[in-house]
Amino acid sequence: MDYRESVEYLESFINYEKTLSYEYPEAFKLDRMRMLAKELGNPQNAYECVIIAGSKGKGSTANFLSSILRMENYRVGLYTSPHLLEVRERIRVNGLMISEARFVELMHLIRQTLDTGSWRKNPPTYFEVLTVLAFCHFKQMKAQLAVLEVGLGGLYDSTNIAKARVVGLAPISLEHADKLGKTIAKIAVQKCGVIKGHEVVVSAPQTAEAEAVIQKTTHEREAQLFYVGKELKISEREYDEHSQKFDLKTPFEDYYGLETGLLGCHQIENAALAIGLSKALALKTRFEVSESAVKQGVLDASWPGRLEKIAESPQTVLDGAHNRDSLQKALAALRRHFHFSKLIVILAISSDKDVEGMLEVLAAEDAEVIITQFHGVRAFPAEELAERAGRHLKNSHLEEKMEDAWSRAKVLASADDLILATGSLYFISEIKKHELNQTV
């Protein structure tokens, strides 16, 4: 197999990220994932793991944590999802994507394992294959630590076969309600499934509903719990369109003059969560993290598609906000960090998201909204989205093709306006690919 054939082989497995309807949790079988990992030598047991669950911000938190640990010269694996441009982005060691050659080598190994009668009858999913490939890569690269972002939920997610003595909980909000539950409490139960017992758990600020579940779970499973906003206290300092500074007091150590290039108050909270996780490691493992590693790691962290500014005049920003809470935070961050006259929003949403909630958030903004859709069965149809938008928004337009929506936004925008493309990371991925092709 060459690299293209390896990717095609991976894509031959059912991919629930691109599937509109399926049974949950029946489609996610951890016994199958455990068996696959066992046949490959249980690579996930070769290093310490930190697992991070939540609804929004878990990828940014994982990236912050990986960056901090690298600054202490540890060899660190990072597994995140989804990707923006190509699948190898999801699997990194010390910030470097897995090479095409290593991807091919490991996919060939996995294919040899799966080319048997028993696996043909019960094949793994796309995400299970990719997760075990990441585990194998981290072992081959002699990673000392692996930072794992949960894909969906937590309890039944493929990453949850790893033994993590430190657990992070990013903000929990309504998402995948048709699968995880129609209340924040039910969703929190799924997210807290990554807490198995006796871990150190560090949580972002949560709603009262989610916090009650977290408190109950950690108490029952004898896990030690710290909260950003309680035990870890943030003091914001200055900010501009390029960065923001803050101080952080923790039960472990106090930090002054921290700086990050990731924008928005929510990213300060994500950084604080990552710092808490980095220090929690010392409570459960031999891995210590210095003040200098924390400061440099937070400063060096970058995360495409999250309030990512890609152009000037008009300013153009990409953000993968995909529910009410994350869209509110993205819009607040725009007002905090950027100066502009008119806001023009290009919106495309996945069909399993809180469409009404996101439209209600936009209704409170003085913005011109262009409704569109991305490719794939999970996209909410642009025509139906435009119809719903008409009930909420004073000024909206329909452009069914992303390319046309992008062009219309540029026509509508003056030099001192701001264009925000948002609604889904899948949408942001298409825009980045489109822009990349335009510049080649």
HUUR-V632412 format. One line per field, one symbol per residue. psi: psi as a letter, one per 30 degrees, with the letter a starting at -180 (. if undefined). Layout:
# HUUR-V632412
psi->???
This chain:
# HUUR-V632412
psi->kaeeeeeeeefflkjffgkeklkkgefjjfeeeeeeeefggiffgflkkkkjllekfeeeeeeeeeeeeefggljkkkjllaleelffffjkkhfkkkleeeeeeeeeeeeeefhleefefillleeeeeeeeeeeeeeeghkfkkjjkkdkceegkefgfkjkfkkkjlkkaklhffeflgleeeeeeeefffjfkglkkkklklleeeeeeeeeeeeeghkkkkkkfdejkkjkbllafflklllkklfelkkkhkkkfklkeffeeeeeeeeeeeefefffagjlkleeeeeeeeefkljkgjhjkfllilkkkkkgkgleeeeeeeeeeeeeflkldkkkkkkkkkfglieeeeeeefffkilkkjkallllffkkkeeeeeeeeffekfjllkjekeeeeeeeeeefklfglkkkklfkfeeeeeeeeeeeeff.
